Amino acid sequence: MNNKDRTTKNHLSRETSPYLLQHQFNPVDWYPWGQEAFKKSRETNKPILLSIGYSSCHWCHVMAHESFENIRIANLMNDYFINIKVDREERPDVDSVYMTFTQALTGQGGWPMTIFLTPELKPFYAGTYYPPNDSHGRPGFPRLLKAISTAWNDEQENILHSANKITSQIQESVLKKLPESSIPLTPTSLSDSFQTFKDSYDEVNGGFGNSPKFPSPTNLEFLLTHGSHQNSQNETKSATSMVLTTLRKMWNGGIYDHLAGGFSRYSVDEKWLIPHFEKMLYDNAQLIKLYTHAYQITKDMFYKEITTETIEYLLTDLYGENGAFFASQDADSEGIEGKFFVWTSDEFNTIFDENDSRIAKIFYDVTKEGNFFDPHNPELKGRSVLSRKYEIATLAPQLELTVEELNIKQEKIKDTLLKERNKRIAPKIDNKILTSWNGLMLAALAETGRIFDDPYYIEIAEKNVTFFQDNMWKNNRFFHTYKDNKASVDGLLEDYTFFTLGLIELYKATGNNKHIEWAKQIFEQTINLFHDDENGAFFDTPQDGENFVLRQKSITDSPTPSGNGSAAIAAIYLSRYFNKIEWEILAKEVINITLNNTHQINYGISTVLQSVEFLLAPRKEISITGKKVLRNNFERKLAEYFLPNITIAVGDNNTYLPIENTSITTDIATAYICSDFICQLPARSLSEFTRQLDDLTYI
């Protein structure tokens, strides 16, 4: 029986998460995470089967179809376990705790995540995807269910002992304390990290390592920051050139949607060609900033075009009328991965005349054989993911066209394909709203609006802030998620820190004091709710939040920046805006704990490394005062420069940098470039300001 044929709902029908609601008609007696399920487990002495996934996860859909919609397997689950389904995006706190256990028990992690817990919520067995039958060295899910149940009934005392021991060991391993003595911060530490990236850099395809390849924006952002004081973008393996090449190669491949814009989650190959097709707000928000920074550095319109296309995609498909952005777009449509996005050679022949079909196929590398194969639907053959194998300037002579002629033809072909694709059944949108991911998007819109001088982007950012003030900030606290006009789940560290950084960017873009003041208010509450006063750094969950078997401090980046790394960057900015030296000390705590616990610089701490770059760079501030209409040319000139480690303050009467001898008049625009509180002569002409900007150097 298919889900669609069922009328009986399980306990998930009361939820708002689109992912949980996808499972409300499963024959599995799913519960949401909460006391009702925990109590049922204790009363029946049944272990808990915890399944964690998210709505745009392809393999989550596969396991749901193969197992959770299968009545025979569902009956085993219902007979042997209390079954809990969690949306990892709605409850990243739950996901983080049990991902830590899964990685410790199995050496790997991923989604769907499948964990077996005691009634006290302590794990004793974990894995990810399980097929419905034994295959490829994996036990079939029914076999696993029976084995776990038998072990629980026959060896429960040993399992409980093992679960207690595992929990104690991992609790000890995640306890992060300040080292007895501070680890000295030197440029050598950052050079070592850069060398790690350099050693694994793929010179042919961009990116790092082999397949699968993830964009990993935090790594690329660190490298751009590290390379900002080196004039070396043309060197093959400089920090900057590795990023610029990677950004181009990603666009060449199928990970980028060449019709509507936006990036998929990752590619399964080393060439960025074949993606898993889900599109996430957090990836695209971070990549918007990266491509914007690449444009600042190179002045190459290519990077600006990709930025604006990606924003346009998000505004078209992931933007709500209330001013907030939705979480993601699914990989599947009509139950088939990528069906919405791929094309056949015959389709091109039907859509275009013979000549345009030939050009379109060459342009997007569409072949009769295709490049995309789905093992779950082997009958679907000859399908191609669109990519851009050739530059227009290279391709035009081969097609006996001028560059201008090919550009015009390409735009017509692209528009035609997009119109045809929009006739298809589109992948579903997960329309829940997450504070943390919207914070990333807020920062991206604000900075891009400032750099591109686009008031529309600033307007959208302002509307986003208004939504969160009105709906997600109550009693000086953030909620994490919003759906169906309801805010829920206590805000987490990432909600507070990502949104704080977004507000800082919006202040720099507008000079509106209310944004930096709210950022300060949020950060003060971040300290109250999350800071570990005894051992340093910040917990992921608030001090009065749910009592998990682990209370963690995330120092490593996931697809999103780490909460502690983001807190460190926010602390440095705000310490300088408000002259709060004690906040910079908080950043140093995070850095010392991170370096002490990672033992070596590696890929996973790039956000913290950005804060190290900030602290090591000579302290510099730029202040622009005067009425908006007067200071606009100064702000436009400043926007041309990529200056990641400089604190920028703008406003009619700028009071947010403790700089001596700054003018208080608003009748003329005045710019100050300052080092360690000592300013150069005020710049009241654009030429003088430009000269001072050009003289800015990093040690």
Backbone hydrogen bonds, N-H to C=O, Kabsch-Sander energy under -0.5 kcal/mol:
donor,donor_aa,acceptor,acceptor_aa,energy
5,D,2,N,-1.6
6,R,2,N,-0.5
6,R,3,N,-1.6
10,N,24,Q,-2.4
11,H,30,W,-1.2
13,S,10,N,-1.7
14,R,11,H,-1.0
15,E,12,L,-2.0
21,L,17,S,-2.6
22,Q,18,P,-1.4
23,H,20,L,-1.4
24,Q,21,L,-1.2
26,N,23,H,-1.2
28,V,68,F,-0.7
30,W,28,V,-2.1
31,Y,83,N,-2.3
33,W,85,K,-0.5
38,F,34,G,-1.9
39,K,35,Q,-2.9
40,K,36,E,-1.8
41,S,37,A,-2.2
42,R,38,F,-2.1
43,E,39,K,-2.7
44,T,40,K,-2.1
45,N,41,S,-1.3
46,K,41,S,-1.1
48,I,117,L,-2.5
49,L,82,I,-2.3
50,L,48,I,-0.7
50,L,115,I,-3.3
51,S,49,L,-0.6
51,S,84,I,-2.9
52,I,50,L,-0.5
52,I,113,M,-2.6
53,G,86,V,-2.2
57,C,54,Y,-1.6
58,H,56,S,-0.6
61,H,57,C,-1.6
62,V,58,H,-2.0
63,M,59,W,-2.3
64,A,60,C,-2.1
65,H,61,H,-2.6
66,E,62,V,-2.7
67,S,63,M,-2.7
68,F,63,M,-1.3
69,E,64,A,-1.6
70,N,67,S,-1.0
71,I,69,E,-0.6
74,A,70,N,-3.0
75,N,71,I,-2.5
76,L,72,R,-1.4
77,M,73,I,-2.3
78,N,74,A,-2.8
79,D,75,N,-2.5
80,Y,76,L,-2.2
81,F,77,M,-2.3
82,I,47,P,-2.2
83,N,29,D,-0.5
83,N,81,F,-0.6
84,I,49,L,-2.8
85,K,31,Y,-2.4
86,V,51,S,-2.5
88,R,53,G,-3.0
88,R,86,V,-0.7
91,R,87,D,-2.6
95,D,91,R,-2.2
96,S,92,P,-2.5
97,V,93,D,-1.8
98,Y,94,V,-2.1
99,M,95,D,-2.2
100,T,96,S,-1.8
101,F,97,V,-1.3
102,T,98,Y,-2.4
103,Q,99,M,-2.8
104,A,100,T,-1.8
105,L,101,F,-2.7
106,T,102,T,-2.4
107,G,103,Q,-2.0
108,Q,102,T,-0.5
113,M,52,I,-2.8
114,T,127,G,-2.7
115,I,50,L,-2.7
115,I,113,M,-0.5
116,F,125,Y,-3.1
117,L,48,I,-2.7
118,T,122,K,-2.5
121,L,118,T,-2.4
124,F,116,F,-2.6
125,Y,116,F,-1.1
127,G,114,T,-2.3
135,S,138,R,-1.9
138,R,135,S,-2.3
141,F,131,P,-3.1
144,L,140,G,-2.2
145,L,141,F,-2.6
146,K,142,P,-2.3
147,A,143,R,-2.3
148,I,144,L,-2.8
149,S,145,L,-2.3
150,T,146,K,-2.5
151,A,147,A,-2.4
152,W,148,I,-2.5
153,N,149,S,-2.3
154,D,150,T,-2.5
155,E,151,A,-3.0
159,I,155,E,-2.3
160,L,156,Q,-2.7
161,H,157,E,-2.2
162,S,158,N,-2.6
163,A,159,I,-2.9
164,N,160,L,-2.4
165,K,161,H,-2.2
166,I,162,S,-2.8
167,T,163,A,-2.5
168,S,164,N,-2.3
169,Q,165,K,-2.4
170,I,166,I,-2.4
171,Q,167,T,-2.7
172,E,168,S,-1.9
173,S,169,Q,-1.9
174,V,170,I,-2.0
175,L,172,E,-0.7
176,K,174,V,-0.9
177,K,175,L,-0.6
178,L,535,N,-1.0
186,T,184,P,-0.7
189,S,186,T,-1.1
190,L,186,T,-0.9
191,S,187,P,-2.3
192,D,188,T,-2.4
193,S,189,S,-1.6
194,F,190,L,-2.7
195,Q,191,S,-2.3
196,T,192,D,-1.5
197,F,193,S,-1.7
198,K,194,F,-2.6
199,D,195,Q,-2.5
200,S,196,T,-1.0
200,S,197,F,-0.6
201,Y,197,F,-0.6
201,Y,198,K,-0.7
202,D,207,G,-2.6
203,E,201,Y,-0.9
206,G,202,D,-2.3
209,G,200,S,-2.8
213,K,267,S,-2.1
219,N,216,S,-0.9
220,L,216,S,-1.6
221,E,217,P,-2.8
222,F,218,T,-2.0
223,L,219,N,-2.1
224,L,220,L,-2.3
225,T,221,E,-2.4
226,H,222,F,-3.1
227,G,223,L,-2.3
228,S,224,L,-0.6
228,S,225,T,-1.0
229,H,226,H,-0.6
230,Q,227,G,-1.9
232,S,230,Q,-1.8
235,E,232,S,-1.6
238,S,235,E,-1.4
242,M,238,S,-2.3
243,V,239,A,-1.3
244,L,240,T,-2.6
245,T,241,S,-2.6
246,T,242,M,-2.0
247,L,243,V,-2.7
248,R,244,L,-1.7
249,K,245,T,-2.7
250,M,246,T,-2.6
251,W,247,L,-1.5
252,N,248,R,-2.2
253,G,249,K,-1.5
255,I,272,W,-1.9
256,Y,250,M,-0.6
256,Y,253,G,-0.9
257,D,262,G,-2.7
258,H,256,Y,-1.0
261,G,257,D,-1.9
264,S,255,I,-3.1
265,R,276,H,-0.8
265,R,278,E,-2.1
266,Y,276,H,-0.8
267,S,213,K,-2.6
268,V,274,I,-3.1
272,W,269,D,-0.8
276,H,266,Y,-2.3
277,F,275,P,-0.6
279,K,329,Q,-1.8
280,M,278,E,-0.5
281,L,327,A,-2.6
284,N,280,M,-1.9
285,A,281,L,-2.7
286,Q,282,Y,-1.8
287,L,283,D,-2.4
288,I,284,N,-2.1
289,K,285,A,-1.4
290,L,286,Q,-1.9
291,Y,287,L,-2.8
292,T,288,I,-2.0
293,H,289,K,-2.5
294,A,290,L,-2.4
295,Y,291,Y,-1.9
296,Q,292,T,-2.2
297,I,293,H,-2.3
298,T,294,A,-2.4
299,K,295,Y,-3.2
301,M,299,K,-0.6
303,Y,300,D,-1.1
304,K,300,D,-0.9
305,E,301,M,-2.7
306,I,302,F,-2.0
307,T,303,Y,-1.9
308,T,304,K,-2.6
309,E,305,E,-2.4
310,T,306,I,-2.2
311,I,307,T,-2.3
312,E,308,T,-2.3
313,Y,309,E,-2.2
314,L,310,T,-2.2
315,L,311,I,-2.6
316,T,312,E,-1.7
317,D,313,Y,-2.9
318,L,314,L,-1.9
320,G,324,A,-2.8
323,G,320,G,-1.8
326,F,318,L,-2.9
327,A,430,D,-1.4
327,A,432,K,-1.0
328,S,430,D,-1.2
329,Q,279,K,-2.5
330,D,428,K,-3.0
333,S,336,I,-1.9
336,I,333,S,-1.8
338,G,331,A,-2.5
339,K,336,I,-1.3
341,F,338,G,-1.3
342,V,338,G,-1.6
343,W,384,S,-2.3
345,S,382,G,-0.5
348,F,344,T,-1.6
349,N,345,S,-1.9
350,T,346,D,-1.8
351,I,347,E,-2.3
352,F,348,F,-2.5
357,S,353,D,-2.7
358,R,354,E,-1.9
359,I,355,N,-2.1
360,A,356,D,-3.0
361,K,357,S,-2.4
362,I,358,R,-1.9
363,F,359,I,-3.0
364,Y,360,A,-2.5
365,D,361,K,-0.7
365,D,362,I,-0.6
366,V,361,K,-2.1
367,T,365,D,-0.5
371,N,383,R,-1.5
372,F,383,R,-2.5
377,N,374,D,-1.5
380,L,377,N,-2.0
381,K,379,E,-1.0
382,G,369,E,-0.8
383,R,372,F,-0.6
384,S,343,W,-3.4
387,S,364,Y,-1.5
388,R,252,N,-3.3
389,K,387,S,-0.6
395,L,391,E,-2.5
396,A,392,I,-2.8
398,Q,394,T,-0.6
399,L,395,L,-1.5
399,L,396,A,-0.6
400,E,397,P,-1.1
401,L,396,A,-2.5
406,L,402,T,-2.5
407,N,403,V,-2.4
408,I,404,E,-2.1
409,K,405,E,-2.3
410,Q,406,L,-3.0
411,E,407,N,-2.0
412,K,408,I,-1.8
413,I,409,K,-2.7
414,K,410,Q,-2.9
415,D,411,E,-2.5
416,T,412,K,-2.3
417,L,413,I,-2.6
418,L,414,K,-2.5
419,K,415,D,-2.2
420,E,416,T,-2.2
421,R,417,L,-2.9
422,N,418,L,-2.2
423,K,420,E,-1.3
424,R,421,R,-1.9
426,A,424,R,-0.7
428,K,332,D,-0.6
430,D,328,S,-2.4
431,N,429,I,-1.1
433,I,482,Y,-2.5
434,L,325,F,-0.5
435,T,480,H,-2.3
438,N,434,L,-2.1
439,G,435,T,-1.9
440,L,436,S,-1.6
441,M,437,W,-1.9
442,L,438,N,-2.9
443,A,439,G,-2.0
444,A,440,L,-2.0
445,L,441,M,-2.9
446,A,442,L,-2.5
447,E,443,A,-2.4
448,T,444,A,-2.5
449,G,445,L,-2.8
450,R,446,A,-2.0
451,I,447,E,-2.6
452,F,448,T,-2.9
453,D,449,G,-0.6
454,D,449,G,-2.1
457,Y,454,D,-0.6
458,I,454,D,-1.3
459,E,455,P,-2.5
460,I,456,Y,-2.3
461,A,457,Y,-2.2
462,E,458,I,-2.6
463,K,459,E,-2.2
464,N,460,I,-2.2
465,V,461,A,-2.1
466,T,462,E,-2.1
467,F,463,K,-2.1
468,F,464,N,-1.9
469,Q,465,V,-2.5
470,D,466,T,-2.3
471,N,467,F,-2.3
472,M,468,F,-1.5
473,W,468,F,-0.8
474,K,472,M,-0.6
474,K,477,R,-2.4
477,R,474,K,-1.0
479,F,472,M,-2.0
480,H,488,S,-0.7
480,H,489,V,-3.0
481,T,488,S,-2.3
482,Y,433,I,-1.9
483,K,486,K,-2.3
486,K,483,K,-0.9
488,S,481,T,-2.8
491,G,478,F,-2.3
493,L,540,D,-2.5
495,D,492,L,-0.9
496,Y,492,L,-1.6
497,T,493,L,-2.7
498,F,494,E,-2.2
499,F,495,D,-1.5
500,T,496,Y,-1.8
501,L,497,T,-2.2
502,G,498,F,-1.8
503,L,499,F,-2.2
504,I,500,T,-2.0
505,E,501,L,-1.9
506,L,502,G,-2.0
507,Y,503,L,-2.4
508,K,504,I,-2.2
509,A,505,E,-1.6
510,T,506,L,-1.6
511,G,507,Y,-3.3
513,N,511,G,-0.7
515,H,512,N,-1.5
516,I,512,N,-0.8
517,E,513,N,-2.2
518,W,514,K,-2.0
519,A,515,H,-2.1
520,K,516,I,-2.0
521,Q,517,E,-2.2
522,I,518,W,-2.8
523,F,519,A,-2.4
524,E,520,K,-2.4
525,Q,521,Q,-1.8
526,T,522,I,-2.1
527,I,523,F,-2.1
528,N,524,E,-1.8
529,L,525,Q,-2.5
530,F,526,T,-2.5
531,H,526,T,-0.7
531,H,527,I,-1.2
532,D,537,A,-3.0
533,D,531,H,-1.1
536,G,532,D,-2.4
539,F,530,F,-3.0
540,D,552,Q,-2.9
543,Q,529,L,-1.9
545,G,542,P,-2.1
548,F,546,E,-1.3
552,Q,550,L,-0.5
555,I,553,K,-0.6
557,D,604,G,-3.6
558,S,560,T,-2.2
564,N,554,S,-1.6
566,S,562,S,-2.5
567,A,563,G,-2.2
568,A,564,N,-2.3
569,I,565,G,-2.0
570,A,566,S,-2.6
571,A,567,A,-2.5
572,I,568,A,-2.0
573,Y,569,I,-2.3
574,L,570,A,-2.7
575,S,571,A,-2.1
576,R,572,I,-1.4
576,R,573,Y,-0.6
577,Y,573,Y,-2.2
578,F,574,L,-2.4
580,K,575,S,-1.6
581,I,579,N,-0.8
583,W,580,K,-1.5
584,E,580,K,-0.9
585,I,581,I,-1.4
586,L,582,E,-1.1
587,A,583,W,-1.4
588,K,584,E,-1.9
589,E,585,I,-2.0
590,V,586,L,-2.0
591,I,587,A,-2.3
592,N,588,K,-2.7
593,I,589,E,-2.7
594,T,590,V,-2.5
595,L,591,I,-2.7
596,N,592,N,-2.1
597,N,593,I,-1.9
598,T,594,T,-2.0
599,H,595,L,-1.2
600,Q,598,T,-1.1
605,I,602,N,-1.1
606,S,603,Y,-0.8
609,L,605,I,-2.4
610,Q,606,S,-1.8
611,S,607,T,-1.3
612,V,608,V,-1.7
613,E,609,L,-2.4
614,F,610,Q,-1.9
615,L,611,S,-2.1
616,L,612,V,-2.5
617,A,613,E,-2.0
621,E,674,C,-2.3
622,I,647,T,-2.6
623,S,672,Y,-2.4
624,I,649,A,-2.4
625,T,670,T,-2.9
626,G,651,G,-1.1
626,G,652,D,-0.7
627,K,666,T,-1.4
630,L,627,K,-1.0
631,R,627,K,-2.4
632,N,628,K,-1.1
635,E,631,R,-2.3
636,R,632,N,-2.6
637,K,633,N,-2.0
638,L,634,F,-2.5
639,A,635,E,-2.0
640,E,637,K,-1.4
641,Y,638,L,-1.8
643,L,641,Y,-0.9
646,I,643,L,-1.2
647,T,620,K,-1.8
649,A,622,I,-2.7
651,G,624,I,-1.6
654,N,651,G,-0.6
659,I,657,L,-2.8
660,E,677,F,-0.9
662,T,659,I,-0.6
670,T,625,T,-2.1
671,A,683,A,-2.5
672,Y,623,S,-2.8
674,C,621,E,-3.0
674,C,672,Y,-0.5
675,S,678,I,-2.8
676,D,619,R,-1.3
678,I,675,S,-1.9
679,C,677,F,-0.5
680,Q,673,I,-2.5
683,A,671,A,-3.1
684,R,682,P,-0.7
689,F,685,S,-2.3
690,T,686,L,-2.6
691,R,687,S,-2.1
692,Q,688,E,-2.2
693,L,689,F,-2.4
694,D,690,T,-2.5
695,D,691,R,-1.3
696,L,692,Q,-0.5
696,L,693,L,-1.3
